[in-house]
Amino acid sequence: MKDETPSYERYQRQILLKGFGLEGQHKLLQAKVLVIGAGGLGCPALQYLAAAGVGTIGIVDEDIVSITNLHRQILFTVDDIGLPKASIAKERLAKLNPEITIAAYNERLTTCNALAIINAYDIVIDATDNFSSRYLINDACVLLNKPIVYGAVSQFEGQVAILNYHSTIGIASANYRDLFPTPPIDGEVLNCAEAGVLGVLPGIIGSMQASETIKIITGIGKPLVNTVLTYHSLTNQMYEIEIVAKEVIRSLIPANAADFITMDYAWFCASPNNKFEISIENFNRMTNSADVEIIDVRELGESPIPTDFNYVQIPLSQFNNKIAAIKKETIVVFCQSGKRSLQAAQLLFNTFGETKIIYSLQGGITEWVKNKST
């Protein structure tokens, strides 16, 4: 921190605000905010946080500036093409406000560095554009008890939410997995490179992220805690959806730092190979065989609960630790929709290779129940 006394003249217009004052400005100066992603969302968030006087700002981004960035990432110019975003952003922000401390991390956030980097900050702004990064950030912040200001944009629509924020009134804190328990399948949610984005939209959503961050730091207003605000730029419509924290979802997150470091988020968010899938008809033929191990990889408490066949339950979140105990040569795994069971099947194949016969119930137990009732 360069100076613990805020410049009254620089911040006069917000110090004058009722309920903000010098106390709010001091809180901003003492705050440490990490912005992960210096792209469309990160650029406006960084600019407004720096201008507002947030005392310490971290910037994480391994990318370099390209010409396709310039219609929305307004911290950069054509002279910056080919240069690292984090370093250029730090340079520009230092010129905007030399009274604050700025750190640039020209690297990708991974399970190996995330806990150390995030732990040095009070609040994390998720300005990334891919699901593997979002799940990684979420799980790291849950382990470290750090609030996340989440943002996302696609085409003409954007979202903002505050996740993993522990209120003083005892409301359970929702996290990103409560919003998306499992990653969307390929093609279900397109990123900006695939679907496009209106250049001004990230500016709007990124500014909202900065606003929510300032509200958390200073204690003013009503932050979007456990709430997703969706904004549509073509119609100016806005609506809010409440996120409910679920204990069963919490169990999907790595239990500790050691488990987190070994988690493969790129693999978790990739589409598993469907070579393991078995039809409901073939599954039914195998349920009465004593030579087949049937495993439910859903988390405890998920329904429906089948009673027509015998099975054991090994939640996917605990699967790695219990694979070695599976002895039978033929294994069939199932989950709710067939997606998590494909991931479990791949884990089994990675462990046993061709030495065991591995299947995943196509469509999951939901389709099995539906087929049974018809």
N, C-alpha and C positions, 0 to 999 in steps of 0.2 A: 504494500500500500504506500502510495507516494505521500499522501497528506491526509490527516484525519480531520481536517477542517474544510468543509465544502466551500467552494467559491460562491458567495452569495450572488454576485452579479451574474455569473454563468447560469445558475439554477433559479434565478429570482421568480420566473413566471410559474414554476411549480411549487416553490416554497410558499408563494402567496395563497395557494389553494387551501381552503378550509379542510381541516382534518389531515393535511399533509405536513406543511410547515418545515421547520428546521429538523424536527425529529425524524420525519420521513426521509429527508435528504441524508441525514446521518446514517439511517438504516441502509439506504442504497449504497452509500460509500463503504460501509462495512461488509456488504454482501459479496458473495463469490458465485458467479453464474457460469456454467459450462454450456456452450452451444455446440452441439454435435451436428456438423453439416454446415458448410459455408456456401450453400447454394441459394435457390430461390427463396426458401423460408429463412435460412440463416442470415442472409444479407440484411434484410430490413430489421430483423430482430436484433442483430448485432449493432446496427446503426443507432437504433432508438435506445438500447440499453446503455451504449457508450455515451450518447448525448445526455441521457438522464442522469448519469453519474454513478452507475454501478461500479464499485471500487475495483473489483477484480473480475476479468472476463477471460475465459478460456475458449479457444477455437480448435475443434478437431475436424480435420479434413485431409485426406490423402490425395485428393484430386487436383488437377491443374485446370486452368481456365481455358475454355474453348469458345469458338465464335457462337456456337449454339446456346451458350449460357447467357449471352449479353442482353437478350430481350427481356430478361427477368432478374438477373443477378447484378444489380445496379451498383455494387461496390467496385466492379471491374470495368476496364476499358479494353479497346483493341490492343493497346500496348502491353496488356497483361497476358495475352494469349500464350499458352505454354508454360506459364509460371504457376507456382503452388498457391492455391486459393487461401489457405490458412495464413501464410506469410504476407500475402498482398492485403488480406483483410486486416491483419494486425497493423500493417503500415498505414492504411487509410484511416483506421479508427484512432490511431495515435495522433494523427493530424487533426481529427475531429475533436478529440478530448485528450490532451497530454497529461491531464491530472490523474488518470486512472492507470491501473496495471493490466496489461494484456499479454496473454501467453498463447503462442501458436504451437499446435501439435500437427506437424505435417506427416501424419501417419493414420493408418486405418485403425479404428477401434476394434479390438479383438478380445477374446476371453483372457488373454495373457496380460493385457495392459489396462483393460477397462476398469477394474476395481481400484487400481492405484490412481488412475487419472480422475475418475469420478469422485473418489473419496475426498479429494482436496477442495471440493466445491459444495455449496449449499443447495443449489437448484440446478437441474439439468433441463435444457431445452432440446427436445428431439426434433431436429430439422432434417432428418434423413429421408430417403426416398425408396427404401427397400425393406422387406419384411424381416429378413435375417438380422439387420441392424436394430430394428425396433424391438424384436424379442430379446436380443442381447442387452440392449440398453435397459429395457424394462426389468429383466431379471437381475442385472447388476444393481439397479437402483432399489429394488425390493430388498436385496441382501444388505445393502448399505443404508437403507431407510432414507433415501433421497427422493424428494418430489420431482415429478416429470411434467413439463409443459409440452404436451404433444400437439403436433400439427401435421396436416397432410393435405395435398392438393392433387386434383386431376381434372383436366379439361376446364370446366367452368365452376367447379365446386370444391370447397375446402372445409376442413374440420379443425377444431381446436378443443382441447380438453386438458384438465389437470388430473394427473394420475398419481397413485401412491402418496397421497397427501394425507397425513395423519392429523385430523382436526382435534381441537381441544374439547369438543363436545361428544366424543366417543363414537362418531360415525365410522363404520368400517371402511377402510381405504380400498377402492377398486384399482386394479392395475390393467395394463394393456391386454393381458390374457383374459380378463373378464370381458373385454370388448371383442377380441378375436382369440377364442380358446385354442384353435388350431389355425395354421396358416391357410389362406385361401388357395384353392387349386390353381394350377397354371391357367392363365387367361381370364380368371375371374375378376381380378383387379389389375388394371393396366397402370404402369408408371408413366411419367411425363414423356419419356422417350418413345413410348409406344402409343399413347393416347393423345399426347399434346397437352398444352396448358396455356390459358390466356395469361399473357405476361404480367398483367397487373395483379392477378389473383394471389400469387405467393406474397406479394407486397402487403396485401390486405391481411392474409392469414398470419404471416410472419410478424406484422405489427400487433396483431391480436395476441400472439404468443408473448411479445415483449410487454404488452399491457397486463396480461395475466401474471407474468413474472413480477412486475412492479407491485401489483396488488398483493401478491403473496409476501413479498419482502416488507412492504410498509404497513400491511394490515388494513388497507382501505378497501371499500367496496365488497362485492360478493364474487369471489373467484369461482371459476367453473370446476369446482371439485366434484368428482364422480359424475361429471356431466359432459357430454359431447355436444358442442355447438356446431351446426352445419350451416354454411353460407353458400347460396347459389348466386353467382355474379350476374347472370342474365336476367333474373327476376328480382334480385335483392331480397329474396326470401331467406329467412333465418328460422331455425327451429332447434330445440334442445331435446336430447335423449338422456335419460338417467342411466348410469351404469351401476349395477348392483354387485358388490363384492361377494364372491362365492368361495367358501372354504375349500371345496373340492378343486377349484381352479388353482388356488394357492399351492396345492400339492404338486402341480405340474412344474413349478419353478425349482431349479437346483437347490438343494437343502443348505449348501455351504459353499465356500470359496473353492474347495477342491473339486466338487461336482461341477461347479460353474466353469472352471478352467478346462475340464474335459468335454464340455458340451459342444457339439458341432452344429452351430446355428445355420450355416449354409446348407448342410444336409437336412436339417430339421424342416427347413422351408422349401426344399426342393421336392419335386414330384417323385415319389417312390416308383420303382419299376413294378409294373403290374404283372410280371411273369409269375408271381406267387399266387395269384387269385384263383380261388376255387368256387364253383357255382354252388348255389343253395342245394340243388339236387345232390351233387356229389358230397357236400358237407353232411347232409342228412344220412347218407349211406355210411359215413365214417363215425357218427356220434356214438354208436353202440359197440365200437371196437375197443377192446382192452389194450390194443397195441398203439392207440392214438392218444397223444396228449393234447387236450383242448384247453386253450388258455384265453381268458378274458383280459385284455390289456387296458380296459377302461379304468378310470380312477374309482376309488371306493365311493359308493352312493349313487352311481349312475344307473339309470333304469332304461329299458325294462330288464328284469332279472329272469333269465331263462330257467325253467325247471324240467325241461324235457330230456336233458342230457347232463352228464357229469363234466365238470370243468374246474380248473383252478384259476384264481385271479392273481395276476402279476401286473400291476399298473405300469404303463409305459415309462412313467417317471422313475420307476425302480428296476426296470428291466435289465439294464446293464449289469447290475449287481447280482442278479439271480439266474442269469442265463446258464451258468455252469452247472446248476443243480438239475437242469432238465435232462432226463435220461432216455426217454423213449425216442425211437428212431423217426417216427412220424409225428409232426407237430402241426396243429392248426390253431391259428390265432384269430381272434375276432375283437371288434370294437363297436362303436355306435354306427359308423358310416362306412367303414372299410379303409379309411385313410390311415389312422394310427396303427391299425393292424399290419398294413403294408410296411410301415416304418419298423415295426417290431419284427416282421418277417425278414427285412433286410439286415437287421441287427443279428438275428439268428443265423442268417446265411454268412454274414461276416465272421461269425464265431465258429460255425461248424462246417461251412462250405458244403460240398456235395455228400458229406458223411451222414446227413439227415435229410429227410423229405419234409419240406416246409410249405405250408399253405396259409393263405389269408382269405377269410370269408368275404366274398365279393358283396358289396353293398352293406356289409355289417349286420348287426343283430336287428337293426330297424327293418331292413329288407326281409330278413328271415322271419320276423314276427308277421310282417305284412303278407308274406307268401303263405305262411301257416294258416292265416285267417281267411284266405280266399279259396 
